[in-house]
Amino acid sequence: MEIIGKLIQKLPMQSGIGKTGNSWQKQEFVIETTEQYPRKICANLWGDKAAVLETLNIDDKIVMSFDLESREFNGKWYTDVKAWKVEPVSANPQATQSAQNQQTTPTSESATELPQEFETFTDEGAGDDLPF
C-alpha cells in the first residue's frame, strides 16, 4: 500500500540484540495525511532502511510504501505499520499520482449511483397496494 503525507515527527532510534544474537534497529516516525480530514499514522522502518529518515526533514511531503501486520499476544491484538520505502514526493511523481487517486473522495454523481444488484425492484402489476 502507498500513502502521501507530511513528516511531522521522528521518534528516537531503537536498537537491541534479538534472541538469535543478531542486532536490530528500528526507527519510528509519524506522518499526517493530506486528506480533507487528516489522519496521523505512526510507522516504522527496520534495519538499514531506517537511515532514509536522516535525509528527510520535518514538514517534508513524503510517499510511504508500507504493509500492515497484526499479531496476537496474551489475548490482545497489536498492529504494526511497517514501511518498506519512504521518499520525498518530488522523487517519485508517478507514485504520487497513484496515491492521490486512491485518496480522492467520490464525486456526488458516482456516490449516488447504485450497483445493478441494488436497483429498485418494481412489480408493474402491483399498483399502489401497500401492505399496511
C-alpha positions in Angstrom: 0.0 0.0 0.0 1.1 3.6 -0.5 0.1 6.9 1.1 1.2 10.5 0.8 1.7 12.6 3.9 3.7 15.2 5.7 6.5 14.0 8.0 5.6 15.5 11.4 7.8 13.7 13.9 10.9 11.4 14.1 11.0 9.2 17.2 14.3 8.1 18.7 16.2 5.2 17.1 15.7 1.9 18.9 18.2 -1.0 18.8 19.0 -4.2 20.5 20.0 -7.8 20.2 17.5 -10.5 19.2 17.0 -14.0 20.6 19.3 -15.4 17.9 22.1 -12.9 18.8 21.6 -10.7 15.8 21.5 -6.9 16.3 18.5 -4.9 15.1 17.4 -1.3 14.8 14.1 0.3 14.3 13.1 4.0 13.6 9.6 5.1 14.2 8.1 8.2 12.6 4.7 10.0 12.3 3.1 11.3 9.1 0.0 13.3 8.7 -2.2 12.5 5.6 -3.2 15.2 3.1 -6.9 14.3 3.0 -9.8 16.6 3.9 -9.7 15.2 7.4 -6.0 14.5 8.0 -5.0 11.4 10.0 -1.8 10.8 11.9 0.0 7.5 11.3 2.9 6.1 13.3 5.0 3.8 11.1 8.4 2.1 11.5 11.4 1.4 9.4 13.7 -1.6 10.2 17.4 -2.2 9.7 19.3 -0.2 7.0 16.1 1.4 5.7 15.9 3.5 8.9 18.8 5.6 7.6 16.4 7.1 5.0 14.8 9.2 7.6 18.1 11.0 8.3 17.8 12.6 4.8 14.3 13.9 5.4 13.2 17.0 7.4 10.2 17.6 9.5 7.3 19.0 7.3 8.7 17.3 4.1 5.9 15.8 1.9 6.7 12.1 1.5 5.4 9.0 -0.2 5.4 6.0 2.1 5.0 2.4 0.8 4.0 0.1 3.6 2.5 -3.2 4.8 0.1 -3.8 7.7 0.8 -6.7 10.0 -1.1 -7.8 13.2 -0.1 -10.3 15.8 -1.7 -11.7 18.9 -0.1 -11.6 22.4 -1.9 -12.7 25.6 -5.3 -12.4 24.0 -4.7 -8.9 22.6 -4.0 -7.9 19.0 -1.3 -5.4 18.0 -0.9 -3.9 14.6 2.3 -2.6 13.0 2.6 -0.2 10.1 5.9 -1.4 8.5 7.2 1.0 5.9 9.5 -0.6 3.3 10.1 2.6 1.3 10.0 6.3 2.2 10.9 9.0 -0.3 10.2 12.7 -0.9 7.2 13.4 -3.1 9.4 15.1 -5.7 11.5 11.9 -6.1 8.5 9.7 -7.4 5.9 11.7 -9.3 4.3 8.5 -10.7 3.7 7.1 -7.2 2.4 10.5 -6.1 -0.3 10.5 -8.7 -1.4 6.9 -7.9 -1.6 7.6 -4.2 -3.6 10.8 -4.7 -6.0 8.9 -6.9 -6.6 6.4 -4.1 -7.2 9.2 -1.5 -9.8 11.1 -3.5 -13.4 11.0 -2.4 -16.1 10.0 -4.8 -18.0 12.8 -6.7 -21.6 13.4 -5.9 -22.6 11.7 -9.2 -20.7 8.4 -8.5 -21.8 8.5 -4.9 -25.5 8.3 -5.9 -25.1 5.6 -8.5 -26.1 2.1 -7.2 -24.7 -1.1 -8.4 -27.1 -3.2 -10.6 -27.8 -5.6 -7.8 -29.2 -2.7 -5.7 -31.5 -1.3 -8.2 -35.1 -1.0 -7.0 -37.5 -3.8 -7.8 -40.7 -2.7 -9.4 -43.7 -5.0 -9.9 -45.7 -3.4 -12.6 -48.9 -5.3 -11.7 -48.9 -4.4 -8.0 -50.2 -0.9 -8.4 -50.4 1.2 -5.2 -51.4 -1.6 -2.9 -49.5 -1.2 0.3 -49.4 -3.9 2.9 -50.1 -1.5 5.8 
